[in-house]
Amino acid sequence: MPTTQTISASEFKATCLNILDRLANHELDRVIITKRGRTVGVLTPPDQLADAVRNIHGFMRGSVIIADDVDLTAPILDEPFTAENGDLHG
């Protein structure tokens, strides 16, 4: 059963490779690293690849609303582009 482990920075330094392996294997949910009793870092295991891909693609879906009277294909400038006249750098 995954758990949370709290360790001092000096203990983490001495056992970091072991702790990273345990996180990667999902034996730990997270590791809280303290220094003089104060939290200085929190480590969590990486997302499973499928979860990471699912969270990246479409993560903003539904967060933008386009008004019905807006035509996204219509030109936004009234004057012609300068490139039409051969001037590429304005």
C-alpha positions in Angstrom: 0.0 0.0 0.0 1.5 3.4 -1.0 2.4 5.8 1.7 3.9 9.1 2.5 7.4 9.2 4.0 8.9 12.2 5.8 12.7 12.3 6.0 15.4 14.9 6.8 17.5 16.4 4.0 20.6 14.6 5.3 18.8 11.2 5.3 17.5 12.0 1.8 21.0 12.8 0.6 22.2 9.4 1.9 19.3 7.4 0.4 18.1 9.4 -2.5 18.6 6.7 -5.2 16.6 4.2 -3.1 13.8 6.7 -2.5 13.7 7.7 -6.2 13.4 4.0 -7.1 10.6 3.5 -4.6 8.7 6.5 -6.0 9.2 5.3 -9.6 7.8 1.9 -8.6 4.8 3.6 -6.9 5.7 2.1 -3.5 5.5 5.7 -2.1 2.8 8.3 -2.8 5.1 11.1 -1.9 8.2 12.0 0.1 8.4 15.1 2.3 11.9 16.3 2.8 12.6 18.5 5.9 15.4 20.6 7.0 15.5 21.6 10.7 11.9 20.4 11.0 10.6 22.6 8.2 9.4 21.2 4.8 11.8 22.1 2.0 10.6 19.7 -0.7 7.9 17.3 -1.7 8.6 14.5 -4.2 5.9 12.6 -6.0 6.1 9.7 -8.5 5.7 10.5 -12.2 2.3 10.1 -13.8 1.8 6.9 -15.8 2.5 7.6 -19.5 -1.1 7.1 -20.5 -2.3 9.5 -17.8 0.3 12.1 -18.8 -0.7 12.0 -22.4 -4.4 12.2 -21.6 -3.8 15.3 -19.3 -1.7 17.1 -22.0 -4.0 16.8 -25.0 -7.2 18.8 -24.7 -6.6 19.9 -21.1 -8.1 23.4 -21.9 -11.1 21.9 -23.8 -14.2 23.8 -22.8 -12.4 26.7 -21.2 -12.8 29.1 -24.2 -16.2 30.4 -25.4 -16.5 32.0 -28.8 -19.5 34.2 -29.2 -22.0 33.2 -31.9 -21.5 36.4 -33.9 -17.7 35.9 -34.2 -16.4 34.5 -37.6 -13.0 33.1 -37.0 -12.4 32.8 -40.7 -13.1 36.4 -41.6 -10.1 38.8 -42.1 -9.3 41.0 -39.1 -7.5 43.8 -41.0 -9.2 46.4 -43.2 -6.0 47.4 -44.9 -4.0 45.0 -47.1 -0.9 43.3 -45.8 2.3 45.0 -46.8 3.6 41.7 -48.1 1.1 41.9 -50.9 3.1 44.8 -52.2 6.4 43.0 -51.9 7.4 44.6 -48.6 8.3 41.7 -46.3 9.7 43.6 -43.3 7.3 46.6 -42.9 
